[in-house]
Amino acid sequence: MKHTGRAFRIGYGTLMTIRKLLFPSLGLLLVGTLPALGQAHKIDVNPEGINFAVGRPWTQTLFGQKPIAVAPLQLTNSPRVLSLVHDGKLYLSLDDAIALALENNLDIAIQRYNLPIADTDILRAKAGSAPRGVSTGVVSGTPGGPGATTGVAGAGGAGAGGTSVGAGGAGAGAGGIVTSTLGGGPAVPQLDPVLDANFNVVDQVTPSNSKFITSLTGLPSIQSHSGLANFTYDQGFLTGAALSVGYTNTRSSSESSFSNLFNPQYSSGLTFSFSQPLLQGFGIELNSRNLTQAKDDREIADIAFSQQVMATVAQVEDIYWNVVTANESVKNAQEAVALAQKTLGDTQRQVEIGTMAPLQVTQAKANLATNQGNLIAAQTNLEFNGLLLKNAITKNLANPALAGADVVTINRISLPANQPIQPVQDLVKLALQYRPELAATRINLSISEMSLKATENELKPILNLNLGYNSNALQSSYGGTFGDIFRGRFPTYQAGFSLQIPLRNHAAQADVARAQLQLQQSYLQQQQQINNIVISVEQAQFALQSSRAQILAAQDAVTLNRETLEADQKKLNLGATTVTQVLTDQSNLTDAESKLVSAQSAYIQNKVNLERLTGRTLVANRISILDAENGKVTQMPHARQ
């Protein structure tokens, strides 16, 4: 029974020890950390209103982390799609196709996620951690594009997983450029404050080996109680400094009271330690480089998204005009079949009246069969290109009404009567001004220069200023120790310097030399990029002018071949020519019409390509990049033909 009572007293004493040590100490440290933990600056908010660049306030993370909410994944098509379906047909203007692509195209949707992903790097860098990087390559998982036919399905979609990874300031290599020294330099301090708490209670019974103690206490054993509650607050700063504040508390009591001055006794200590690098690792600019890089990467992600929208819009335009030209090919094939049927009918009548040999009918039937086969191929190609277009402007084709709808294009290819030729020099100037990849390259170069400065800092010796303060107290009550500590009755002061001088520092020398060489290599790559842009713009301008001339020549060829066919058909009815000649005329007309369609297709694709190469795709189509980021079109595009 006596043992049971002692167990109850031990439990109660333990609880009282925890209460006395925990609540005053925890309250003191929490008040001291409020200003440091409450700092937050708003950087960017995604369309759903979730701020990935700022994170949650410290009040929501102190006693347990809760993940930042992410908007649910949307795999349904925008309502705009079904509003364009009527009587089993999907009626599309070029503006409609572009608007639907901005809302539903999966390449854009995948790239859109890189924006909040880049925001998370800003949040990460605020803690002093290095950015993880984000892919900035153009996603190219949508099949279709220039010249897509049933024989080359998916030729337009390349890249593993539909994504080609770009450097984006994340330390990856591209185009033969090794960027392994990005992120070099002294380690950035841990900027997020950390509160560490340690609680411990010990209840100990030891046998007594002293007759003197046994005679005094009347017990064959000695029982002692002890408890501690220690707190530590650590934080780094952008100057490179590190601060540590510690508060320790210990309570102990023993049945052998004569062995201690106080029983129970309370001992406490308050410790401040501060370290500031003065050479290597010193400077706000140096230690904020991770945050600077994260913000630059976010800007690169914005540029990459614009580039993605340009590429996707250009691809959708190409697919749309492929449908238009495929429809023209079907019309030409239908006309060829109609002409072949007419020729067969005329030939059969001539054979019936005896003015032609029966062999001529066989030739006419063979010609009809050939043209019917061409019509089937043209119709299949039209259906395939319509499928590619629907895939490019939707997230899925699960809706039967959409999956079974035939695409009807509203726009037609037209050639302006007078098209001014813009000087190549002006086009090149536009390209150098608006091409998004050039802007991304310039930002990457600034990141490389910043990394070079950080790497050069490693050449300096390590010289640190170290300051410290310690206040201790020993009393019979917690109130006594608390008063002694903050009155500074038993203080200890410390101040000093620590110096470390590398005698050779080969590693730092090598890293700095490598960073300098790589930076010059990157500048050469930038110049090469500019040269390639100039060549591609000039080539695209030449191709556009050539395709325009080919359209005019093809139109004349169609007119002449049609006139020749009509004349020979009249001669055939009069018996003045042969079926072979008429069939030859029909073949020539079909070829001329096919070349006209090809020339029109080449012209419109070259026009789209020139807009893309000069960085004018968004301007030419009046596209709002904000609508593309939100995935909801509020301002309809207006494509210029």
Secondary structure, 3 states (H helix, E strand, C coil): CHHHHHHHHHHHHHHHHHHHHHHHHHHHHHHHHHHHHCCCCCCCCCCCCCCCCCCCCHHHCCCCCCCCCCCCCCCCCCCHHHHCEECCEEEECHHHHHHHHHHHCHHHHHHHCHHHHHHHHHHHHCCCCCCCCCCCCCECCCCCCCCCCCCCCCCCCCCHHHECCCCCCCCCCECCECCCCCCCCCCCCCCCCEEEEEEEEEEEEEECCCHHHHHHHCCCEEEEEEEEEEEEEEEECCCCCEEEEEEEEEEEEECCHHHCCCCCEEEEEEEEEEEEECCCCCCHHHHCHHHHHHHHHHHHHHHHHHHHHHHHHHHHHHHHHHHHHHHHHHHHHHHHHHHHHHHHHHHHHHHHCCCCCCHHHHHHHHHHHHHHHHHHHHHHHHHHHHHHHHHHCCCCCCCHHHHCCEEEECCCCCCCCCCCCCCHHHHHHHHHHHCHHHHHHHHHHHHHHHHHHHHHHHHCCEEEEEEEEEEEEEECCHHHHHHHHHHCCCEEEEEEEEEECCCCCHHHHHHHHHHHHHHHHHHHHHHHHHHHHHHHHHHHHHHHHHHHHHHHHHHHHHHHHHHHHHHHHHHHHCCCCCHHHHHHHHHHHHHHHHHHHHHHHHHHHHHHHHHHHCCCHHHHCCCCHHHHHHCCCCCCCCCCC
